[in-house]
């Protein structure tokens, strides 16, 4: 895990499979069985990941920093 990086979580119960995160951040998300899933949960900080989380229509994506503070969605 990247100790100074961010953690991406996708709530499978909330995800509706819109794919907006995959379209915005294909290096970080993929579709699996009709739902979004992170390619890896630990990522280096990047605005692309925030944009993807903010674009989720049901706020199923959470981006947290190394001390578990919620970064996105705001």
CHARMM internal coordinates of N, CA and C (Angstrom, degrees):
IC EDIT
DIST 1 N 1 CA 1.4535
DIST 1 CA 1 C 1.5335
ANGL 1 N 1 CA 1 C 109.37
DIST 1 C 2 N 1.2976
ANGL 1 CA 1 C 2 N 116.47
DIHE 1 N 1 CA 1 C 2 N 145.08
DIST 2 N 2 CA 1.4506
ANGL 1 C 2 N 2 CA 122.40
DIHE 1 CA 1 C 2 N 2 CA 178.61
DIST 2 CA 2 C 1.5227
ANGL 2 N 2 CA 2 C 107.46
DIHE 1 C 2 N 2 CA 2 C -80.34
DIST 2 C 3 N 1.3342
ANGL 2 CA 2 C 3 N 117.93
DIHE 2 N 2 CA 2 C 3 N 110.71
DIST 3 N 3 CA 1.4600
ANGL 2 C 3 N 3 CA 120.68
DIHE 2 CA 2 C 3 N 3 CA -171.97
DIST 3 CA 3 C 1.5264
ANGL 3 N 3 CA 3 C 113.50
DIHE 2 C 3 N 3 CA 3 C -68.91
DIST 3 C 4 N 1.3147
ANGL 3 CA 3 C 4 N 118.44
DIHE 3 N 3 CA 3 C 4 N -30.23
DIST 4 N 4 CA 1.4552
ANGL 3 C 4 N 4 CA 120.24
DIHE 3 CA 3 C 4 N 4 CA 179.37
DIST 4 CA 4 C 1.5227
ANGL 4 N 4 CA 4 C 111.46
DIHE 3 C 4 N 4 CA 4 C -103.76
DIST 4 C 5 N 1.3105
ANGL 4 CA 4 C 5 N 116.77
DIHE 4 N 4 CA 4 C 5 N 5.87
DIST 5 N 5 CA 1.4535
ANGL 4 C 5 N 5 CA 121.46
DIHE 4 CA 4 C 5 N 5 CA -177.65
DIST 5 CA 5 C 1.5122
ANGL 5 N 5 CA 5 C 112.81
DIHE 4 C 5 N 5 CA 5 C -91.94
DIST 5 C 6 N 1.2903
ANGL 5 CA 5 C 6 N 114.24
DIHE 5 N 5 CA 5 C 6 N -158.56
DIST 6 N 6 CA 1.4598
ANGL 5 C 6 N 6 CA 122.22
DIHE 5 CA 5 C 6 N 6 CA -179.35
DIST 6 CA 6 C 1.5162
ANGL 6 N 6 CA 6 C 110.19
DIHE 5 C 6 N 6 CA 6 C -115.06
DIST 6 C 7 N 1.3297
ANGL 6 CA 6 C 7 N 114.85
DIHE 6 N 6 CA 6 C 7 N 161.30
DIST 7 N 7 CA 1.4556
ANGL 6 C 7 N 7 CA 122.09
DIHE 6 CA 6 C 7 N 7 CA 176.21
DIST 7 CA 7 C 1.5299
ANGL 7 N 7 CA 7 C 108.52
DIHE 6 C 7 N 7 CA 7 C -118.78
DIST 7 C 8 N 1.3265
ANGL 7 CA 7 C 8 N 115.58
DIHE 7 N 7 CA 7 C 8 N 132.64
DIST 8 N 8 CA 1.4650
ANGL 7 C 8 N 8 CA 121.31
DIHE 7 CA 7 C 8 N 8 CA 178.39
DIST 8 CA 8 C 1.5231
ANGL 8 N 8 CA 8 C 108.40
DIHE 7 C 8 N 8 CA 8 C -105.38
DIST 8 C 9 N 1.3194
ANGL 8 CA 8 C 9 N 116.04
DIHE 8 N 8 CA 8 C 9 N 132.76
DIST 9 N 9 CA 1.4628
ANGL 8 C 9 N 9 CA 122.13
DIHE 8 CA 8 C 9 N 9 CA 175.57
DIST 9 CA 9 C 1.5209
ANGL 9 N 9 CA 9 C 108.69
DIHE 8 C 9 N 9 CA 9 C -128.10
DIST 9 C 10 N 1.3270
ANGL 9 CA 9 C 10 N 116.65
DIHE 9 N 9 CA 9 C 10 N 138.84
DIST 10 N 10 CA 1.4658
ANGL 9 C 10 N 10 CA 121.31
DIHE 9 CA 9 C 10 N 10 CA 173.43
DIST 10 CA 10 C 1.5221
ANGL 10 N 10 CA 10 C 107.04
DIHE 9 C 10 N 10 CA 10 C -119.71
DIST 10 C 11 N 1.3114
ANGL 10 CA 10 C 11 N 116.06
DIHE 10 N 10 CA 10 C 11 N 122.63
DIST 11 N 11 CA 1.4662
ANGL 10 C 11 N 11 CA 122.06
DIHE 10 CA 10 C 11 N 11 CA 178.46
DIST 11 CA 11 C 1.5307
ANGL 11 N 11 CA 11 C 108.22
DIHE 10 C 11 N 11 CA 11 C -81.15
DIST 11 C 12 N 1.3296
ANGL 11 CA 11 C 12 N 116.66
DIHE 11 N 11 CA 11 C 12 N 105.00
DIST 12 N 12 CA 1.4665
ANGL 11 C 12 N 12 CA 121.92
DIHE 11 CA 11 C 12 N 12 CA -177.25
DIST 12 CA 12 C 1.5270
ANGL 12 N 12 CA 12 C 112.03
DIHE 11 C 12 N 12 CA 12 C -63.65
DIST 12 C 13 N 1.3194
ANGL 12 CA 12 C 13 N 117.34
DIHE 12 N 12 CA 12 C 13 N -24.21
DIST 13 N 13 CA 1.4701
ANGL 12 C 13 N 13 CA 121.22
DIHE 12 CA 12 C 13 N 13 CA 178.54
DIST 13 CA 13 C 1.5333
ANGL 13 N 13 CA 13 C 111.25
DIHE 12 C 13 N 13 CA 13 C -71.55
DIST 13 C 14 N 1.3232
ANGL 13 CA 13 C 14 N 116.65
DIHE 13 N 13 CA 13 C 14 N -30.46
DIST 14 N 14 CA 1.4681
ANGL 13 C 14 N 14 CA 121.61
DIHE 13 CA 13 C 14 N 14 CA -178.25
DIST 14 CA 14 C 1.5242
ANGL 14 N 14 CA 14 C 113.33
DIHE 13 C 14 N 14 CA 14 C -94.61
DIST 14 C 15 N 1.3413
ANGL 14 CA 14 C 15 N 116.83
DIHE 14 N 14 CA 14 C 15 N -30.01
DIST 15 N 15 CA 1.4659
ANGL 14 C 15 N 15 CA 121.24
DIHE 14 CA 14 C 15 N 15 CA -174.94
DIST 15 CA 15 C 1.5292
ANGL 15 N 15 CA 15 C 110.85
DIHE 14 C 15 N 15 CA 15 C -59.77
DIST 15 C 16 N 1.3410
ANGL 15 CA 15 C 16 N 115.23
DIHE 15 N 15 CA 15 C 16 N 133.08
DIST 16 N 16 CA 1.4643
ANGL 15 C 16 N 16 CA 120.70
DIHE 15 CA 15 C 16 N 16 CA 178.26
DIST 16 CA 16 C 1.5251
ANGL 16 N 16 CA 16 C 111.51
DIHE 15 C 16 N 16 CA 16 C -109.56
DIST 16 C 17 N 1.3199
ANGL 16 CA 16 C 17 N 116.46
DIHE 16 N 16 CA 16 C 17 N 3.74
DIST 17 N 17 CA 1.4627
ANGL 16 C 17 N 17 CA 120.68
DIHE 16 CA 16 C 17 N 17 CA 176.24
DIST 17 CA 17 C 1.5115
ANGL 17 N 17 CA 17 C 114.80
DIHE 16 C 17 N 17 CA 17 C 72.25
DIST 17 C 18 N 1.3304
ANGL 17 CA 17 C 18 N 117.65
DIHE 17 N 17 CA 17 C 18 N 33.64
DIST 18 N 18 CA 1.4638
ANGL 17 C 18 N 18 CA 119.64
DIHE 17 CA 17 C 18 N 18 CA -179.42
DIST 18 CA 18 C 1.5252
ANGL 18 N 18 CA 18 C 111.60
DIHE 17 C 18 N 18 CA 18 C -67.80
DIST 18 C 19 N 1.3222
ANGL 18 CA 18 C 19 N 116.58
DIHE 18 N 18 CA 18 C 19 N -28.68
DIST 19 N 19 CA 1.4594
ANGL 18 C 19 N 19 CA 120.94
DIHE 18 CA 18 C 19 N 19 CA 178.66
DIST 19 CA 19 C 1.5124
ANGL 19 N 19 CA 19 C 115.11
DIHE 18 C 19 N 19 CA 19 C 81.11
DIST 19 C 20 N 1.3246
ANGL 19 CA 19 C 20 N 118.05
DIHE 19 N 19 CA 19 C 20 N 5.66
DIST 20 N 20 CA 1.4618
ANGL 19 C 20 N 20 CA 119.17
DIHE 19 CA 19 C 20 N 20 CA -179.06
DIST 20 CA 20 C 1.5255
ANGL 20 N 20 CA 20 C 111.24
DIHE 19 C 20 N 20 CA 20 C -62.75
DIST 20 C 21 N 1.3186
ANGL 20 CA 20 C 21 N 117.21
DIHE 20 N 20 CA 20 C 21 N -35.69
DIST 21 N 21 CA 1.4622
ANGL 20 C 21 N 21 CA 120.15
DIHE 20 CA 20 C 21 N 21 CA 179.27
DIST 21 CA 21 C 1.5281
ANGL 21 N 21 CA 21 C 111.33
DIHE 20 C 21 N 21 CA 21 C -65.96
DIST 21 C 22 N 1.3223
ANGL 21 CA 21 C 22 N 116.60
DIHE 21 N 21 CA 21 C 22 N -38.94
DIST 22 N 22 CA 1.4621
ANGL 21 C 22 N 22 CA 120.79
DIHE 21 CA 21 C 22 N 22 CA 178.40
DIST 22 CA 22 C 1.5231
ANGL 22 N 22 CA 22 C 110.15
DIHE 21 C 22 N 22 CA 22 C -65.79
DIST 22 C 23 N 1.3213
ANGL 22 CA 22 C 23 N 116.52
DIHE 22 N 22 CA 22 C 23 N -40.20
DIST 23 N 23 CA 1.4555
ANGL 22 C 23 N 23 CA 120.65
DIHE 22 CA 22 C 23 N 23 CA 178.57
DIST 23 CA 23 C 1.5187
ANGL 23 N 23 CA 23 C 112.73
DIHE 22 C 23 N 23 CA 23 C -65.72
DIST 23 C 24 N 1.3404
ANGL 23 CA 23 C 24 N 116.54
DIHE 23 N 23 CA 23 C 24 N -36.60
DIST 24 N 24 CA 1.4650
ANGL 23 C 24 N 24 CA 120.95
DIHE 23 CA 23 C 24 N 24 CA -177.95
DIST 24 CA 24 C 1.5227
ANGL 24 N 24 CA 24 C 113.23
DIHE 23 C 24 N 24 CA 24 C -84.66
DIST 24 C 25 N 1.3203
ANGL 24 CA 24 C 25 N 116.36
DIHE 24 N 24 CA 24 C 25 N -33.09
DIST 25 N 25 CA 1.4667
ANGL 24 C 25 N 25 CA 120.24
DIHE 24 CA 24 C 25 N 25 CA -174.65
DIST 25 CA 25 C 1.5360
ANGL 25 N 25 CA 25 C 110.96
DIHE 24 C 25 N 25 CA 25 C -139.37
DIST 25 C 26 N 1.3306
ANGL 25 CA 25 C 26 N 117.03
DIHE 25 N 25 CA 25 C 26 N 65.40
DIST 26 N 26 CA 1.4689
ANGL 25 C 26 N 26 CA 119.90
DIHE 25 CA 25 C 26 N 26 CA -176.29
DIST 26 CA 26 C 1.5288
ANGL 26 N 26 CA 26 C 113.82
DIHE 25 C 26 N 26 CA 26 C -64.03
DIST 26 C 27 N 1.3124
ANGL 26 CA 26 C 27 N 118.08
DIHE 26 N 26 CA 26 C 27 N -18.34
DIST 27 N 27 CA 1.4632
ANGL 26 C 27 N 27 CA 120.48
DIHE 26 CA 26 C 27 N 27 CA 176.54
DIST 27 CA 27 C 1.5339
ANGL 27 N 27 CA 27 C 111.68
DIHE 26 C 27 N 27 CA 27 C -77.36
DIST 27 C 28 N 1.3393
ANGL 27 CA 27 C 28 N 116.48
DIHE 27 N 27 CA 27 C 28 N -12.34
DIST 28 N 28 CA 1.4621
ANGL 27 C 28 N 28 CA 120.57
DIHE 27 CA 27 C 28 N 28 CA -175.49
DIST 28 CA 28 C 1.5266
ANGL 28 N 28 CA 28 C 114.76
DIHE 27 C 28 N 28 CA 28 C -118.11
DIST 28 C 29 N 1.3460
ANGL 28 CA 28 C 29 N 117.26
DIHE 28 N 28 CA 28 C 29 N -20.28
DIST 29 N 29 CA 1.4675
ANGL 28 C 29 N 29 CA 120.68
DIHE 28 CA 28 C 29 N 29 CA -177.26
DIST 29 CA 29 C 1.5231
ANGL 29 N 29 CA 29 C 110.89
DIHE 28 C 29 N 29 CA 29 C -132.72
DIST 29 C 30 N 1.3298
ANGL 29 CA 29 C 30 N 115.41
DIHE 29 N 29 CA 29 C 30 N 151.91
DIST 30 N 30 CA 1.4628
ANGL 29 C 30 N 30 CA 121.61
DIHE 29 CA 29 C 30 N 30 CA 173.27
DIST 30 CA 30 C 1.5250
ANGL 30 N 30 CA 30 C 107.67
DIHE 29 C 30 N 30 CA 30 C -143.08
DIST 30 C 31 N 1.3171
ANGL 30 CA 30 C 31 N 114.93
DIHE 30 N 30 CA 30 C 31 N 161.20
DIST 31 N 31 CA 1.4644
ANGL 30 C 31 N 31 CA 120.00
DIHE 30 CA 30 C 31 N 31 CA 175.76
DIST 31 CA 31 C 1.5202
ANGL 31 N 31 CA 31 C 107.62
DIHE 30 C 31 N 31 CA 31 C -92.67
DIST 31 C 32 N 1.3166
ANGL 31 CA 31 C 32 N 115.79
DIHE 31 N 31 CA 31 C 32 N 135.86
DIST 32 N 32 CA 1.4562
ANGL 31 C 32 N 32 CA 121.96
DIHE 31 CA 31 C 32 N 32 CA -179.86
DIST 32 CA 32 C 1.5224
ANGL 32 N 32 CA 32 C 107.46
DIHE 31 C 32 N 32 CA 32 C -141.24
DIST 32 C 33 N 1.3065
ANGL 32 CA 32 C 33 N 116.33
DIHE 32 N 32 CA 32 C 33 N 117.02
DIST 33 N 33 CA 1.4706
ANGL 32 C 33 N 33 CA 121.65
DIHE 32 CA 32 C 33 N 33 CA -178.06
DIST 33 CA 33 C 1.5268
ANGL 33 N 33 CA 33 C 111.50
DIHE 32 C 33 N 33 CA 33 C 56.10
DIST 33 C 34 N 1.3312
ANGL 33 CA 33 C 34 N 116.72
DIHE 33 N 33 CA 33 C 34 N 36.47
DIST 34 N 34 CA 1.4522
ANGL 33 C 34 N 34 CA 121.73
DIHE 33 CA 33 C 34 N 34 CA 176.50
DIST 34 CA 34 C 1.5194
ANGL 34 N 34 CA 34 C 115.22
DIHE 33 C 34 N 34 CA 34 C 83.71
DIST 34 C 35 N 1.3200
ANGL 34 CA 34 C 35 N 117.51
DIHE 34 N 34 CA 34 C 35 N 0.91
DIST 35 N 35 CA 1.4598
ANGL 34 C 35 N 35 CA 121.13
DIHE 34 CA 34 C 35 N 35 CA -179.53
DIST 35 CA 35 C 1.5161
ANGL 35 N 35 CA 35 C 110.22
DIHE 34 C 35 N 35 CA 35 C -124.59
DIST 35 C 36 N 1.3266
ANGL 35 CA 35 C 36 N 116.00
DIHE 35 N 35 CA 35 C 36 N 153.48
DIST 36 N 36 CA 1.4561
ANGL 35 C 36 N 36 CA 120.80
DIHE 35 CA 35 C 36 N 36 CA 177.17
DIST 36 CA 36 C 1.5198
ANGL 36 N 36 CA 36 C 109.86
DIHE 35 C 36 N 36 CA 36 C -74.99
DIST 36 C 37 N 1.3095
ANGL 36 CA 36 C 37 N 115.15
DIHE 36 N 36 CA 36 C 37 N 145.16
DIST 37 N 37 CA 1.4545
ANGL 36 C 37 N 37 CA 121.46
DIHE 36 CA 36 C 37 N 37 CA 175.38
DIST 37 CA 37 C 1.5270
ANGL 37 N 37 CA 37 C 108.33
DIHE 36 C 37 N 37 CA 37 C -145.46
DIST 37 C 38 N 1.3290
ANGL 37 CA 37 C 38 N 117.36
DIHE 37 N 37 CA 37 C 38 N 143.92
DIST 38 N 38 CA 1.4586
ANGL 37 C 38 N 38 CA 117.84
DIHE 37 CA 37 C 38 N 38 CA 177.83
DIST 38 CA 38 C 1.5239
ANGL 38 N 38 CA 38 C 110.59
DIHE 37 C 38 N 38 CA 38 C -71.20
DIST 38 C 39 N 1.3224
ANGL 38 CA 38 C 39 N 116.73
DIHE 38 N 38 CA 38 C 39 N 141.78
DIST 39 N 39 CA 1.4629
ANGL 38 C 39 N 39 CA 120.35
DIHE 38 CA 38 C 39 N 39 CA 176.24
DIST 39 CA 39 C 1.5214
ANGL 39 N 39 CA 39 C 108.77
DIHE 38 C 39 N 39 CA 39 C -65.96
DIST 39 C 40 N 1.3105
ANGL 39 CA 39 C 40 N 116.71
DIHE 39 N 39 CA 39 C 40 N -41.21
DIST 40 N 40 CA 1.4614
ANGL 39 C 40 N 40 CA 123.08
DIHE 39 CA 39 C 40 N 40 CA 171.57
DIST 40 CA 40 C 1.5210
ANGL 40 N 40 CA 40 C 107.05
DIHE 39 C 40 N 40 CA 40 C -143.25
DIST 40 C 41 N 1.3056
ANGL 40 CA 40 C 41 N 117.35
DIHE 40 N 40 CA 40 C 41 N 145.73
DIST 41 N 41 CA 1.4630
ANGL 40 C 41 N 41 CA 119.42
DIHE 40 CA 40 C 41 N 41 CA -176.48
DIST 41 CA 41 C 1.5188
ANGL 41 N 41 CA 41 C 112.66
DIHE 40 C 41 N 41 CA 41 C -80.62
DIST 41 C 42 N 1.3253
ANGL 41 CA 41 C 42 N 117.97
DIHE 41 N 41 CA 41 C 42 N -24.68
DIST 42 N 42 CA 1.4668
ANGL 41 C 42 N 42 CA 121.70
DIHE 41 CA 41 C 42 N 42 CA 179.99
DIST 42 CA 42 C 1.5222
ANGL 42 N 42 CA 42 C 109.24
DIHE 41 C 42 N 42 CA 42 C -101.24
DIST 42 C 43 N 1.3268
ANGL 42 CA 42 C 43 N 116.00
DIHE 42 N 42 CA 42 C 43 N 124.06
DIST 43 N 43 CA 1.4681
ANGL 42 C 43 N 43 CA 120.58
DIHE 42 CA 42 C 43 N 43 CA -178.16
DIST 43 CA 43 C 1.5191
ANGL 43 N 43 CA 43 C 110.25
DIHE 42 C 43 N 43 CA 43 C -135.92
DIST 43 C 44 N 1.3098
ANGL 43 CA 43 C 44 N 114.82
DIHE 43 N 43 CA 43 C 44 N 156.28
DIST 44 N 44 CA 1.4577
ANGL 43 C 44 N 44 CA 120.50
DIHE 43 CA 43 C 44 N 44 CA 171.05
DIST 44 CA 44 C 1.5337
ANGL 44 N 44 CA 44 C 107.75
DIHE 43 C 44 N 44 CA 44 C -74.11
DIST 44 C 45 N 1.3128
ANGL 44 CA 44 C 45 N 118.15
DIHE 44 N 44 CA 44 C 45 N 145.17
DIST 45 N 45 CA 1.4647
ANGL 44 C 45 N 45 CA 120.89
DIHE 44 CA 44 C 45 N 45 CA 179.15
DIST 45 CA 45 C 1.5310
ANGL 45 N 45 CA 45 C 112.28
DIHE 44 C 45 N 45 CA 45 C -56.26
DIST 45 C 46 N 1.3249
ANGL 45 CA 45 C 46 N 115.13
DIHE 45 N 45 CA 45 C 46 N 129.50
DIST 46 N 46 CA 1.4608
ANGL 45 C 46 N 46 CA 121.52
DIHE 45 CA 45 C 46 N 46 CA 177.68
DIST 46 CA 46 C 1.5259
ANGL 46 N 46 CA 46 C 109.83
DIHE 45 C 46 N 46 CA 46 C -154.38
DIST 46 C 47 N 1.3065
ANGL 46 CA 46 C 47 N 115.21
DIHE 46 N 46 CA 46 C 47 N 141.97
DIST 47 N 47 CA 1.4638
ANGL 46 C 47 N 47 CA 121.37
DIHE 46 CA 46 C 47 N 47 CA 179.74
DIST 47 CA 47 C 1.5311
ANGL 47 N 47 CA 47 C 111.49
DIHE 46 C 47 N 47 CA 47 C -61.67
DIST 47 C 48 N 1.3129
ANGL 47 CA 47 C 48 N 117.05
DIHE 47 N 47 CA 47 C 48 N -27.98
DIST 48 N 48 CA 1.4714
ANGL 47 C 48 N 48 CA 121.76
DIHE 47 CA 47 C 48 N 48 CA -179.39
DIST 48 CA 48 C 1.5274
ANGL 48 N 48 CA 48 C 111.40
DIHE 47 C 48 N 48 CA 48 C -60.07
DIST 48 C 49 N 1.3170
ANGL 48 CA 48 C 49 N 116.62
DIHE 48 N 48 CA 48 C 49 N -40.43
DIST 49 N 49 CA 1.4652
ANGL 48 C 49 N 49 CA 121.03
DIHE 48 CA 48 C 49 N 49 CA 179.86
DIST 49 CA 49 C 1.5340
ANGL 49 N 49 CA 49 C 110.04
DIHE 48 C 49 N 49 CA 49 C -67.83
DIST 49 C 50 N 1.3163
ANGL 49 CA 49 C 50 N 116.89
DIHE 49 N 49 CA 49 C 50 N -40.72
DIST 50 N 50 CA 1.4658
ANGL 49 C 50 N 50 CA 120.21
DIHE 49 CA 49 C 50 N 50 CA 176.67
DIST 50 CA 50 C 1.5242
ANGL 50 N 50 CA 50 C 110.30
DIHE 49 C 50 N 50 CA 50 C -62.48
DIST 50 C 51 N 1.3214
ANGL 50 CA 50 C 51 N 117.04
DIHE 50 N 50 CA 50 C 51 N -46.26
DIST 51 N 51 CA 1.4672
ANGL 50 C 51 N 51 CA 120.83
DIHE 50 CA 50 C 51 N 51 CA 179.26
DIST 51 CA 51 C 1.5200
ANGL 51 N 51 CA 51 C 111.29
DIHE 50 C 51 N 51 CA 51 C -58.62
DIST 51 C 52 N 1.3190
ANGL 51 CA 51 C 52 N 116.98
DIHE 51 N 51 CA 51 C 52 N -41.43
DIST 52 N 52 CA 1.4645
ANGL 51 C 52 N 52 CA 120.81
DIHE 51 CA 51 C 52 N 52 CA 179.62
DIST 52 CA 52 C 1.5288
ANGL 52 N 52 CA 52 C 110.77
DIHE 51 C 52 N 52 CA 52 C -64.29
DIST 52 C 53 N 1.3232
ANGL 52 CA 52 C 53 N 117.04
DIHE 52 N 52 CA 52 C 53 N -44.12
DIST 53 N 53 CA 1.4627
ANGL 52 C 53 N 53 CA 120.57
DIHE 52 CA 52 C 53 N 53 CA 178.67
DIST 53 CA 53 C 1.5234
ANGL 53 N 53 CA 53 C 111.22
DIHE 52 C 53 N 53 CA 53 C -63.97
DIST 53 C 54 N 1.3229
ANGL 53 CA 53 C 54 N 116.34
DIHE 53 N 53 CA 53 C 54 N -42.01
DIST 54 N 54 CA 1.4665
ANGL 53 C 54 N 54 CA 120.91
DIHE 53 CA 53 C 54 N 54 CA 179.76
DIST 54 CA 54 C 1.5318
ANGL 54 N 54 CA 54 C 111.90
DIHE 53 C 54 N 54 CA 54 C -67.66
DIST 54 C 55 N 1.3313
ANGL 54 CA 54 C 55 N 117.63
DIHE 54 N 54 CA 54 C 55 N -26.34
DIST 55 N 55 CA 1.4649
ANGL 54 C 55 N 55 CA 120.74
DIHE 54 CA 54 C 55 N 55 CA -178.09
DIST 55 CA 55 C 1.5264
ANGL 55 N 55 CA 55 C 113.23
DIHE 54 C 55 N 55 CA 55 C -83.17
DIST 55 C 56 N 1.3280
ANGL 55 CA 55 C 56 N 117.44
DIHE 55 N 55 CA 55 C 56 N -11.91
DIST 56 N 56 CA 1.4706
ANGL 55 C 56 N 56 CA 119.92
DIHE 55 CA 55 C 56 N 56 CA -178.60
DIST 56 CA 56 C 1.5312
ANGL 56 N 56 CA 56 C 109.49
DIHE 55 C 56 N 56 CA 56 C -64.84
DIST 56 C 57 N 1.3394
ANGL 56 CA 56 C 57 N 117.72
DIHE 56 N 56 CA 56 C 57 N 122.41
DIST 57 N 57 CA 1.4664
ANGL 56 C 57 N 57 CA 119.80
DIHE 56 CA 56 C 57 N 57 CA -175.72
DIST 57 CA 57 C 1.5255
ANGL 57 N 57 CA 57 C 114.45
DIHE 56 C 57 N 57 CA 57 C -67.43
DIST 57 C 58 N 1.3290
ANGL 57 CA 57 C 58 N 117.84
DIHE 57 N 57 CA 57 C 58 N -18.26
DIST 58 N 58 CA 1.4692
ANGL 57 C 58 N 58 CA 120.30
DIHE 57 CA 57 C 58 N 58 CA -179.65
DIST 58 CA 58 C 1.5320
ANGL 58 N 58 CA 58 C 112.35
DIHE 57 C 58 N 58 CA 58 C -118.43
DIST 58 C 59 N 1.3341
ANGL 58 CA 58 C 59 N 117.12
DIHE 58 N 58 CA 58 C 59 N 13.04
DIST 59 N 59 CA 1.4563
ANGL 58 C 59 N 59 CA 123.19
DIHE 58 CA 58 C 59 N 59 CA 179.48
DIST 59 CA 59 C 1.5225
ANGL 59 N 59 CA 59 C 112.57
DIHE 58 C 59 N 59 CA 59 C 50.89
DIST 59 C 60 N 1.3388
ANGL 59 CA 59 C 60 N 115.81
DIHE 59 N 59 CA 59 C 60 N 46.84
DIST 60 N 60 CA 1.4638
ANGL 59 C 60 N 60 CA 121.67
DIHE 59 CA 59 C 60 N 60 CA 179.92
DIST 60 CA 60 C 1.5212
ANGL 60 N 60 CA 60 C 112.59
DIHE 59 C 60 N 60 CA 60 C -85.03
DIST 60 C 61 N 1.3328
ANGL 60 CA 60 C 61 N 117.08
DIHE 60 N 60 CA 60 C 61 N -10.53
DIST 61 N 61 CA 1.4627
ANGL 60 C 61 N 61 CA 121.25
DIHE 60 CA 60 C 61 N 61 CA -177.32
DIST 61 CA 61 C 1.5227
ANGL 61 N 61 CA 61 C 109.25
DIHE 60 C 61 N 61 CA 61 C -104.57
DIST 61 C 62 N 1.3280
ANGL 61 CA 61 C 62 N 115.17
DIHE 61 N 61 CA 61 C 62 N 130.77
DIST 62 N 62 CA 1.4598
ANGL 61 C 62 N 62 CA 120.94
DIHE 61 CA 61 C 62 N 62 CA 174.29
DIST 62 CA 62 C 1.5169
ANGL 62 N 62 CA 62 C 108.39
DIHE 61 C 62 N 62 CA 62 C -119.33
DIST 62 C 63 N 1.3193
ANGL 62 CA 62 C 63 N 115.40
DIHE 62 N 62 CA 62 C 63 N 134.47
DIST 63 N 63 CA 1.4612
ANGL 62 C 63 N 63 CA 121.92
DIHE 62 CA 62 C 63 N 63 CA 174.48
DIST 63 CA 63 C 1.5162
ANGL 63 N 63 CA 63 C 106.22
DIHE 62 C 63 N 63 CA 63 C -115.47
DIST 63 C 64 N 1.3325
ANGL 63 CA 63 C 64 N 116.07
DIHE 63 N 63 CA 63 C 64 N 124.56
DIST 64 N 64 CA 1.4658
ANGL 63 C 64 N 64 CA 121.34
DIHE 63 CA 63 C 64 N 64 CA -177.62
DIST 64 CA 64 C 1.5335
ANGL 64 N 64 CA 64 C 109.56
DIHE 63 C 64 N 64 CA 64 C -125.24
DIST 64 C 65 N 1.3264
ANGL 64 CA 64 C 65 N 115.35
DIHE 64 N 64 CA 64 C 65 N 149.66
DIST 65 N 65 CA 1.4558
ANGL 64 C 65 N 65 CA 118.22
DIHE 64 CA 64 C 65 N 65 CA 177.42
DIST 65 CA 65 C 1.5294
ANGL 65 N 65 CA 65 C 109.81
DIHE 64 C 65 N 65 CA 65 C -87.50
DIST 65 C 66 N 1.3167
ANGL 65 CA 65 C 66 N 116.10
DIHE 65 N 65 CA 65 C 66 N -176.48
DIST 66 N 66 CA 1.4649
ANGL 65 C 66 N 66 CA 121.52
DIHE 65 CA 65 C 66 N 66 CA -173.69
DIST 66 CA 66 C 1.5298
ANGL 66 N 66 CA 66 C 114.04
DIHE 65 C 66 N 66 CA 66 C -62.33
DIST 66 C 67 N 1.3141
ANGL 66 CA 66 C 67 N 118.35
DIHE 66 N 66 CA 66 C 67 N -22.85
DIST 67 N 67 CA 1.4746
ANGL 66 C 67 N 67 CA 119.62
DIHE 66 CA 66 C 67 N 67 CA 177.15
DIST 67 CA 67 C 1.5234
ANGL 67 N 67 CA 67 C 112.62
DIHE 66 C 67 N 67 CA 67 C -103.75
DIST 67 C 68 N 1.3552
ANGL 67 CA 67 C 68 N 115.89
DIHE 67 N 67 CA 67 C 68 N 20.96
DIST 68 N 68 CA 1.4622
ANGL 67 C 68 N 68 CA 124.41
DIHE 67 CA 67 C 68 N 68 CA 172.96
DIST 68 CA 68 C 1.5352
ANGL 68 N 68 CA 68 C 114.52
DIHE 67 C 68 N 68 CA 68 C 75.43
DIST 68 C 69 N 1.3235
ANGL 68 CA 68 C 69 N 117.53
DIHE 68 N 68 CA 68 C 69 N 12.88
DIST 69 N 69 CA 1.4571
ANGL 68 C 69 N 69 CA 120.97
DIHE 68 CA 68 C 69 N 69 CA 175.85
DIST 69 CA 69 C 1.5285
ANGL 69 N 69 CA 69 C 109.81
DIHE 68 C 69 N 69 CA 69 C -74.96
DIST 69 C 70 N 1.3248
ANGL 69 CA 69 C 70 N 116.73
DIHE 69 N 69 CA 69 C 70 N 132.19
DIST 70 N 70 CA 1.4651
ANGL 69 C 70 N 70 CA 121.61
DIHE 69 CA 69 C 70 N 70 CA 179.22
DIST 70 CA 70 C 1.5278
ANGL 70 N 70 CA 70 C 109.78
DIHE 69 C 70 N 70 CA 70 C -69.98
DIST 70 C 71 N 1.3271
ANGL 70 CA 70 C 71 N 115.77
DIHE 70 N 70 CA 70 C 71 N 125.20
DIST 71 N 71 CA 1.4594
ANGL 70 C 71 N 71 CA 122.01
DIHE 70 CA 70 C 71 N 71 CA 178.28
DIST 71 CA 71 C 1.5211
ANGL 71 N 71 CA 71 C 110.13
DIHE 70 C 71 N 71 CA 71 C -98.93
DIST 71 C 72 N 1.3324
ANGL 71 CA 71 C 72 N 116.12
DIHE 71 N 71 CA 71 C 72 N -42.49
DIST 72 N 72 CA 1.4608
ANGL 71 C 72 N 72 CA 121.35
DIHE 71 CA 71 C 72 N 72 CA -179.58
DIST 72 CA 72 C 1.5194
ANGL 72 N 72 CA 72 C 108.01
DIHE 71 C 72 N 72 CA 72 C -150.75
DIST 72 C 73 N 1.3199
ANGL 72 CA 72 C 73 N 117.67
DIHE 72 N 72 CA 72 C 73 N 147.64
DIST 73 N 73 CA 1.4620
ANGL 72 C 73 N 73 CA 125.91
DIHE 72 CA 72 C 73 N 73 CA 0.56
DIST 73 CA 73 C 1.5198
ANGL 73 N 73 CA 73 C 111.32
DIHE 72 C 73 N 73 CA 73 C -75.94
DIST 73 C 74 N 1.3147
ANGL 73 CA 73 C 74 N 114.14
DIHE 73 N 73 CA 73 C 74 N 155.55
DIST 74 N 74 CA 1.4718
ANGL 73 C 74 N 74 CA 118.39
DIHE 73 CA 73 C 74 N 74 CA -178.54
DIST 74 CA 74 C 1.5063
ANGL 74 N 74 CA 74 C 110.51
DIHE 73 C 74 N 74 CA 74 C -93.30
END
COOR INIT
IC SEED 1 N 1 CA 1 C
IC BUILD
